[in-house]
Amino acid sequence: MEKIVHKLAHVMEHIQPYVAYKVGPVEITDTVVTTWIVMIVLFAVIFFFTRGLSEKPTTKRQHIIEMIVGFIVDLIDSILGKQGRKYLPLIGTLFIFILFLNLSWFIPTLKPPTMDLSTTAAFAVTTIIIVQLIGIKKKGIVGYVKHFFEPVPFLFPLNVLEELVKPFSLALRLFGNMFGEEMVVTILFIILPLFLPVPIQVLGVLMGTIQAMVFTMLPVIYIASFIHGH
């Protein structure tokens, strides 16, 4: 019992990022290492699934690819309409990359990089910057600024504040869900190592997919606000 209590007292040490090694004065955390491993795995998976594609699907690999692309296209169409399909590379990349990062805990000894706030913050800030650039390209500088005065001018401060809050919301939502889920699994593994963690990890596949989908859907909604207005 004392051994279990001791492990529980140090559970945060197993979850928090740590310095894996140093390159001169630069510290490389396990988050960076895991991200690069996931990228290598993702490139290998993409290479495998995209070999020998044809106009009409003839392999199970191509059917799987078309199902994933179709799912993302349907998501975009439901919010932006067919005109939003030009954003498929952005939305599809976000979904697939975040999904692989979320599910990386099934690789032994690795923790999902999305448990690190620096990772989710980087995704959030980059995504919101791209959304703003899309808004400027779509409306022009004047139209972009005018957008913040809609539907009535006195809402300008609130509209600006809304844009500033979006990256924090995106980052904290993904980080909080993944961090909490991993903490629960770690604690259950310490208390009941042979039973409860397995169904929780299976549920983790569903949760990881949902979190990737939510993060992906929100930028689509943000882009829609520039195209269709508030």
CYANA upper distance limits for C-alpha pairs under 8 A (distance plus 0.5 A):
  1 MET  CA      5 VAL  CA      6.80
  2 GLU  CA      6 HIS  CA      6.58
  3 LYS  CA      7 LYS  CA      6.80
  4 ILE  CA      8 LEU  CA      6.65
  4 ILE  CA    190 ILE  CA      7.07
  4 ILE  CA    191 ILE  CA      7.20
  5 VAL  CA      9 ALA  CA      6.62
  6 HIS  CA     10 HIS  CA      7.07
  7 LYS  CA     11 VAL  CA      6.54
  7 LYS  CA    190 ILE  CA      7.59
  8 LEU  CA    187 ILE  CA      7.20
  8 LEU  CA    190 ILE  CA      7.76
 10 HIS  CA     14 HIS  CA      7.81
 11 VAL  CA     15 ILE  CA      7.30
 11 VAL  CA    183 MET  CA      8.30
 11 VAL  CA    186 THR  CA      7.79
 11 VAL  CA    187 ILE  CA      7.65
 12 MET  CA     16 GLN  CA      6.38
 12 MET  CA    183 MET  CA      8.50
 15 ILE  CA    111 LYS  CA      8.08
 15 ILE  CA    179 PHE  CA      8.45
 15 ILE  CA    182 GLU  CA      8.01
 15 ILE  CA    183 MET  CA      7.53
 16 GLN  CA    116 ASP  CA      8.10
 17 PRO  CA     29 THR  CA      6.93
 17 PRO  CA     30 ASP  CA      6.64
 17 PRO  CA     31 THR  CA      6.90
 17 PRO  CA    116 ASP  CA      7.34
 18 TYR  CA     29 THR  CA      5.90
 18 TYR  CA     30 ASP  CA      6.40
 18 TYR  CA     31 THR  CA      8.50
 19 VAL  CA     27 GLU  CA      6.65
 19 VAL  CA     28 ILE  CA      6.16
 19 VAL  CA     29 THR  CA      4.65
 19 VAL  CA     30 ASP  CA      6.70
 20 ALA  CA     27 GLU  CA      8.19
 20 ALA  CA     28 ILE  CA      6.27
 20 ALA  CA     29 THR  CA      5.50
 20 ALA  CA     30 ASP  CA      5.78
 20 ALA  CA     33 VAL  CA      8.31
 21 TYR  CA     27 GLU  CA      6.77
 21 TYR  CA     28 ILE  CA      5.97
 21 TYR  CA     29 THR  CA      7.55
 22 LYS  CA     26 VAL  CA      6.10
 22 LYS  CA     27 GLU  CA      5.05
 22 LYS  CA     28 ILE  CA      6.17
 23 VAL  CA     27 GLU  CA      6.98
 23 VAL  CA     28 ILE  CA      7.82
 28 ILE  CA     32 VAL  CA      6.93
 28 ILE  CA     33 VAL  CA      7.88
 29 THR  CA     33 VAL  CA      7.15
 30 ASP  CA     34 THR  CA      6.48
 31 THR  CA     35 THR  CA      6.58
 31 THR  CA    111 LYS  CA      8.15
 31 THR  CA    112 PRO  CA      8.13
 31 THR  CA    113 PRO  CA      5.52
 31 THR  CA    116 ASP  CA      7.49
 31 THR  CA    119 THR  CA      8.47
 32 VAL  CA     36 TRP  CA      6.80
 32 VAL  CA    113 PRO  CA      8.07
 33 VAL  CA     37 ILE  CA      6.79
 34 THR  CA     38 VAL  CA      6.60
 34 THR  CA    104 SER  CA      8.49
 34 THR  CA    110 LEU  CA      7.01
 34 THR  CA    111 LYS  CA      7.80
 34 THR  CA    112 PRO  CA      7.91
 34 THR  CA    113 PRO  CA      7.08
 35 THR  CA     39 MET  CA      6.64
 35 THR  CA    101 LEU  CA      7.57
 35 THR  CA    113 PRO  CA      6.74
 36 TRP  CA     40 ILE  CA      6.72
 37 ILE  CA     41 VAL  CA      6.74
 38 VAL  CA     42 LEU  CA      6.42
 38 VAL  CA    100 PHE  CA      7.26
 38 VAL  CA    101 LEU  CA      7.00
 38 VAL  CA    104 SER  CA      7.40
 39 MET  CA     43 PHE  CA      6.58
 40 ILE  CA     44 ALA  CA      6.75
 41 VAL  CA     45 VAL  CA      6.66
 42 LEU  CA     46 ILE  CA      6.57
 42 LEU  CA     97 PHE  CA      8.31
 42 LEU  CA    100 PHE  CA      7.82
 43 PHE  CA     47 PHE  CA      6.53
 44 ALA  CA     48 PHE  CA      6.68
 45 VAL  CA     49 PHE  CA      6.66
 46 ILE  CA     50 THR  CA      6.43
 47 PHE  CA     51 ARG  CA      6.85
 49 PHE  CA     61 ARG  CA      5.92
 49 PHE  CA     62 GLN  CA      7.29
 49 PHE  CA     65 ILE  CA      7.73
 50 THR  CA     61 ARG  CA      8.23
 50 THR  CA     62 GLN  CA      7.78
 53 LEU  CA     57 PRO  CA      7.76
 53 LEU  CA     62 GLN  CA      7.05
 54 SER  CA     58 THR  CA      7.80
 57 PRO  CA     62 GLN  CA      6.13
 57 PRO  CA     63 HIS  CA      6.66
 58 THR  CA     62 GLN  CA      7.55
 58 THR  CA     63 HIS  CA      8.32
 59 THR  CA     63 HIS  CA      7.00
 60 LYS  CA     64 ILE  CA      6.72
 61 ARG  CA     65 ILE  CA      6.87
 62 GLN  CA     66 GLU  CA      6.62
 63 HIS  CA     67 MET  CA      6.63
 64 ILE  CA     68 ILE  CA      6.85
 65 ILE  CA     69 VAL  CA      6.66
 66 GLU  CA     70 GLY  CA      6.24
 67 MET  CA     71 PHE  CA      6.59
 68 ILE  CA     72 ILE  CA      6.92
 69 VAL  CA     73 VAL  CA      6.56
 69 VAL  CA     92 GLY  CA      8.02
 70 GLY  CA     74 ASP  CA      6.53
 71 PHE  CA     75 LEU  CA      6.81
 72 ILE  CA     76 ILE  CA      6.79
 72 ILE  CA     88 LEU  CA      7.93
 72 ILE  CA     91 ILE  CA      8.04
 72 ILE  CA     92 GLY  CA      6.95
 73 VAL  CA     77 ASP  CA      6.50
 73 VAL  CA     85 ARG  CA      7.11
 73 VAL  CA     88 LEU  CA      7.43
 74 ASP  CA     78 SER  CA      6.53
 75 LEU  CA     79 ILE  CA      7.30
 75 LEU  CA    217 MET  CA      7.91
 76 ILE  CA     80 LEU  CA      6.16
 76 ILE  CA     81 GLY  CA      7.14
 76 ILE  CA     82 LYS  CA      8.14
 76 ILE  CA     84 GLY  CA      6.64
 76 ILE  CA     85 ARG  CA      7.08
 76 ILE  CA     88 LEU  CA      8.20
 76 ILE  CA    220 VAL  CA      7.25
 77 ASP  CA     81 GLY  CA      4.51
 77 ASP  CA     82 LYS  CA      5.80
 77 ASP  CA     83 GLN  CA      8.41
 77 ASP  CA     84 GLY  CA      7.14
 77 ASP  CA     85 ARG  CA      7.68
 79 ILE  CA    220 VAL  CA      7.56
 79 ILE  CA    221 ILE  CA      7.26
 79 ILE  CA    224 ALA  CA      7.40
 80 LEU  CA     84 GLY  CA      5.55
 80 LEU  CA    220 VAL  CA      7.84
 80 LEU  CA    221 ILE  CA      8.45
 80 LEU  CA    224 ALA  CA      6.32
 81 GLY  CA     85 ARG  CA      8.20
 84 GLY  CA     88 LEU  CA      8.02
 87 TYR  CA     91 ILE  CA      6.74
 88 LEU  CA     92 GLY  CA      6.01
 89 PRO  CA     93 THR  CA      6.40
 90 LEU  CA     94 LEU  CA      6.80
 91 ILE  CA     95 PHE  CA      6.77
 91 ILE  CA    216 THR  CA      6.60
 91 ILE  CA    219 PRO  CA      8.43
 91 ILE  CA    220 VAL  CA      8.08
 92 GLY  CA     96 ILE  CA      6.65
 93 THR  CA     97 PHE  CA      6.36
 94 LEU  CA     98 ILE  CA      6.43
 94 LEU  CA    212 ALA  CA      8.35
 94 LEU  CA    216 THR  CA      6.62
 95 PHE  CA     99 LEU  CA      6.43
 95 PHE  CA    212 ALA  CA      5.98
 95 PHE  CA    213 MET  CA      6.70
 95 PHE  CA    215 PHE  CA      8.13
 95 PHE  CA    216 THR  CA      6.05
 96 ILE  CA    100 PHE  CA      6.73
 96 ILE  CA    212 ALA  CA      8.27
 97 PHE  CA    101 LEU  CA      6.75
 98 ILE  CA    102 ASN  CA      6.52
 98 ILE  CA    114 THR  CA      8.25
 98 ILE  CA    212 ALA  CA      6.03
 99 LEU  CA    103 LEU  CA      6.73
 99 LEU  CA    208 GLY  CA      6.86
 99 LEU  CA    209 THR  CA      6.34
 99 LEU  CA    211 GLN  CA      8.45
 99 LEU  CA    212 ALA  CA      5.75
100 PHE  CA    104 SER  CA      6.55
101 LEU  CA    112 PRO  CA      6.05
101 LEU  CA    113 PRO  CA      6.59
101 LEU  CA    114 THR  CA      6.99
102 ASN  CA    112 PRO  CA      5.84
102 ASN  CA    113 PRO  CA      7.84
102 ASN  CA    114 THR  CA      6.78
102 ASN  CA    178 MET  CA      7.93
102 ASN  CA    208 GLY  CA      5.73
102 ASN  CA    209 THR  CA      8.17
102 ASN  CA    212 ALA  CA      8.13
103 LEU  CA    112 PRO  CA      7.29
103 LEU  CA    204 GLY  CA      8.34
103 LEU  CA    205 VAL  CA      7.02
103 LEU  CA    208 GLY  CA      6.81
104 SER  CA    110 LEU  CA      7.13
104 SER  CA    111 LYS  CA      7.08
104 SER  CA    112 PRO  CA      5.81
105 TRP  CA    109 THR  CA      8.05
105 TRP  CA    110 LEU  CA      5.87
105 TRP  CA    111 LYS  CA      5.46
105 TRP  CA    112 PRO  CA      5.96
106 PHE  CA    110 LEU  CA      8.06
111 LYS  CA    115 MET  CA      7.94
112 PRO  CA    116 ASP  CA      8.41
112 PRO  CA    178 MET  CA      8.35
113 PRO  CA    119 THR  CA      6.82
114 THR  CA    119 THR  CA      6.29
114 THR  CA    120 THR  CA      6.25
114 THR  CA    174 LEU  CA      7.48
114 THR  CA    175 PHE  CA      6.35
114 THR  CA    178 MET  CA      6.99
114 THR  CA    179 PHE  CA      8.30
115 MET  CA    119 THR  CA      8.28
115 MET  CA    120 THR  CA      8.41
115 MET  CA    175 PHE  CA      5.84
115 MET  CA    176 GLY  CA      8.15
115 MET  CA    178 MET  CA      5.91
115 MET  CA    179 PHE  CA      5.28
115 MET  CA    182 GLU  CA      8.41
116 ASP  CA    120 THR  CA      7.31
116 ASP  CA    175 PHE  CA      7.10
116 ASP  CA    179 PHE  CA      8.27
117 LEU  CA    121 ALA  CA      6.33
117 LEU  CA    171 ALA  CA      7.41
117 LEU  CA    172 LEU  CA      7.82
117 LEU  CA    175 PHE  CA      6.24
118 SER  CA    122 ALA  CA      6.59
119 THR  CA    123 PHE  CA      6.87
120 THR  CA    124 ALA  CA      6.54
120 THR  CA    170 LEU  CA      8.06
120 THR  CA    171 ALA  CA      5.16
120 THR  CA    172 LEU  CA      7.87
120 THR  CA    174 LEU  CA      7.07
120 THR  CA    175 PHE  CA      6.60
121 ALA  CA    125 VAL  CA      6.49
121 ALA  CA    167 PRO  CA      7.57
121 ALA  CA    168 PHE  CA      7.79
121 ALA  CA    170 LEU  CA      8.22
121 ALA  CA    171 ALA  CA      5.24
121 ALA  CA    172 LEU  CA      8.26
122 ALA  CA    126 THR  CA      6.51
122 ALA  CA    171 ALA  CA      8.46
123 PHE  CA    127 THR  CA      6.46
123 PHE  CA    171 ALA  CA      7.82
124 ALA  CA    128 ILE  CA      6.63
124 ALA  CA    166 LYS  CA      8.43
124 ALA  CA    167 PRO  CA      5.29
124 ALA  CA    168 PHE  CA      7.82
124 ALA  CA    170 LEU  CA      6.05
124 ALA  CA    171 ALA  CA      5.92
125 VAL  CA    129 ILE  CA      6.65
125 VAL  CA    167 PRO  CA      5.87
126 THR  CA    130 ILE  CA      6.77
127 THR  CA    131 VAL  CA      6.70
127 THR  CA    219 PRO  CA      7.61
128 ILE  CA    132 GLN  CA      6.69
128 ILE  CA    166 LYS  CA      7.80
128 ILE  CA    167 PRO  CA      6.81
128 ILE  CA    219 PRO  CA      7.94
129 ILE  CA    133 LEU  CA      6.77
130 ILE  CA    134 ILE  CA      6.65
131 VAL  CA    135 GLY  CA      6.71
131 VAL  CA    219 PRO  CA      7.48
131 VAL  CA    222 TYR  CA      7.50
131 VAL  CA    223 ILE  CA      6.52
132 GLN  CA    136 ILE  CA      6.74
133 LEU  CA    137 LYS  CA      6.61
134 ILE  CA    138 LYS  CA      6.48
134 ILE  CA    223 ILE  CA      7.83
135 GLY  CA    139 LYS  CA      6.48
135 GLY  CA    140 GLY  CA      8.13
135 GLY  CA    144 TYR  CA      6.76
135 GLY  CA    223 ILE  CA      7.50
135 GLY  CA    226 PHE  CA      6.04
135 GLY  CA    227 ILE  CA      8.03
136 ILE  CA    140 GLY  CA      5.35
136 ILE  CA    141 ILE  CA      6.10
136 ILE  CA    143 GLY  CA      8.09
136 ILE  CA    144 TYR  CA      5.89
137 LYS  CA    141 ILE  CA      8.41
138 LYS  CA    226 PHE  CA      8.28
138 LYS  CA    227 ILE  CA      7.80
139 LYS  CA    143 GLY  CA      5.22
139 LYS  CA    144 TYR  CA      5.94
139 LYS  CA    226 PHE  CA      8.28
140 GLY  CA    144 TYR  CA      6.35
141 ILE  CA    145 VAL  CA      6.75
142 VAL  CA    146 LYS  CA      6.55
143 GLY  CA    147 HIS  CA      6.52
144 TYR  CA    148 PHE  CA      7.80
144 TYR  CA    226 PHE  CA      8.45
145 VAL  CA    149 PHE  CA      8.01
146 LYS  CA    150 GLU  CA      7.51
147 HIS  CA    226 PHE  CA      7.84
147 HIS  CA    229 GLY  CA      7.85
148 PHE  CA    153 PRO  CA      8.37
148 PHE  CA    155 LEU  CA      8.05
148 PHE  CA    156 PHE  CA      5.70
148 PHE  CA    159 ASN  CA      5.98
148 PHE  CA    160 VAL  CA      7.04
149 PHE  CA    153 PRO  CA      4.81
149 PHE  CA    154 PHE  CA      7.51
149 PHE  CA    155 LEU  CA      6.67
149 PHE  CA    156 PHE  CA      5.28
149 PHE  CA    159 ASN  CA      8.07
150 GLU  CA    155 LEU  CA      7.55
150 GLU  CA    156 PHE  CA      7.89
150 GLU  CA    229 GLY  CA      8.23
150 GLU  CA    230 HIS  CA      7.55
151 PRO  CA    155 LEU  CA      8.04
151 PRO  CA    230 HIS  CA      7.43
152 VAL  CA    156 PHE  CA      8.36
155 LEU  CA    159 ASN  CA      6.61
156 PHE  CA    160 VAL  CA      6.72
157 PRO  CA    161 LEU  CA      6.59
158 LEU  CA    162 GLU  CA      6.50
159 ASN  CA    163 GLU  CA      7.01
160 VAL  CA    164 LEU  CA      6.91
161 LEU  CA    165 VAL  CA      6.62
162 GLU  CA    166 LYS  CA      6.81
163 GLU  CA    167 PRO  CA      8.36
164 LEU  CA    168 PHE  CA      8.32
165 VAL  CA    169 SER  CA      6.69
166 LYS  CA    170 LEU  CA      6.63
167 PRO  CA    171 ALA  CA      6.50
168 PHE  CA    172 LEU  CA      6.46
169 SER  CA    173 ARG  CA      6.44
170 LEU  CA    174 LEU  CA      6.95
170 LEU  CA    215 PHE  CA      7.27
171 ALA  CA    175 PHE  CA      6.56
172 LEU  CA    176 GLY  CA      6.10
173 ARG  CA    177 ASN  CA      6.75
174 LEU  CA    178 MET  CA      6.71
174 LEU  CA    211 GLN  CA      6.95
174 LEU  CA    215 PHE  CA      7.70
175 PHE  CA    179 PHE  CA      6.30
176 GLY  CA    180 GLY  CA      6.40
177 ASN  CA    181 GLU  CA      6.60
177 ASN  CA    211 GLN  CA      8.23
178 MET  CA    182 GLU  CA      6.67
178 MET  CA    208 GLY  CA      8.06
179 PHE  CA    183 MET  CA      6.66
180 GLY  CA    184 VAL  CA      6.78
181 GLU  CA    185 VAL  CA      6.86
181 GLU  CA    204 GLY  CA      7.90
182 GLU  CA    186 THR  CA      6.57
183 MET  CA    187 ILE  CA      6.65
184 VAL  CA    188 LEU  CA      6.62
185 VAL  CA    189 PHE  CA      6.51
185 VAL  CA    197 PRO  CA      6.15
185 VAL  CA    200 ILE  CA      7.09
185 VAL  CA    201 GLN  CA      7.69
186 THR  CA    190 ILE  CA      6.87
186 THR  CA    197 PRO  CA      8.41
187 ILE  CA    191 ILE  CA      6.83
188 LEU  CA    192 LEU  CA      6.11
188 LEU  CA    193 PRO  CA      7.30
188 LEU  CA    196 LEU  CA      6.85
188 LEU  CA    197 PRO  CA      6.39
189 PHE  CA    193 PRO  CA      4.69
189 PHE  CA    194 LEU  CA      7.93
189 PHE  CA    196 LEU  CA      7.72
189 PHE  CA    197 PRO  CA      6.06
192 LEU  CA    196 LEU  CA      6.77
192 LEU  CA    197 PRO  CA      8.07
193 PRO  CA    197 PRO  CA      7.29
194 LEU  CA    198 VAL  CA      8.40
195 PHE  CA    199 PRO  CA      8.46
196 LEU  CA    200 ILE  CA      6.98
197 PRO  CA    201 GLN  CA      6.47
198 VAL  CA    202 VAL  CA      6.81
199 PRO  CA    203 LEU  CA      6.63
200 ILE  CA    204 GLY  CA      6.56
201 GLN  CA    205 VAL  CA      7.16
202 VAL  CA    206 LEU  CA      7.68
203 LEU  CA    207 MET  CA      6.74
204 GLY  CA    208 GLY  CA      6.23
205 VAL  CA    209 THR  CA      6.68
206 LEU  CA    210 ILE  CA      6.67
207 MET  CA    211 GLN  CA      6.56
208 GLY  CA    212 ALA  CA      6.73
209 THR  CA    213 MET  CA      6.67
210 ILE  CA    214 VAL  CA      6.58
211 GLN  CA    215 PHE  CA      6.63
212 ALA  CA    216 THR  CA      6.62
213 MET  CA    217 MET  CA      6.48
214 VAL  CA    218 LEU  CA      6.79
215 PHE  CA    219 PRO  CA      7.78
216 THR  CA    220 VAL  CA      7.51
217 MET  CA    221 ILE  CA      6.96
218 LEU  CA    222 TYR  CA      6.72
219 PRO  CA    223 ILE  CA      6.58
220 VAL  CA    224 ALA  CA      6.66
221 ILE  CA    225 SER  CA      6.85
222 TYR  CA    226 PHE  CA      7.42
223 ILE  CA    227 ILE  CA      6.96
224 ALA  CA    228 HIS  CA      6.14
224 ALA  CA    229 GLY  CA      7.75
225 SER  CA    229 GLY  CA      5.16
225 SER  CA    230 HIS  CA      5.86
226 PHE  CA    230 HIS  CA      8.13
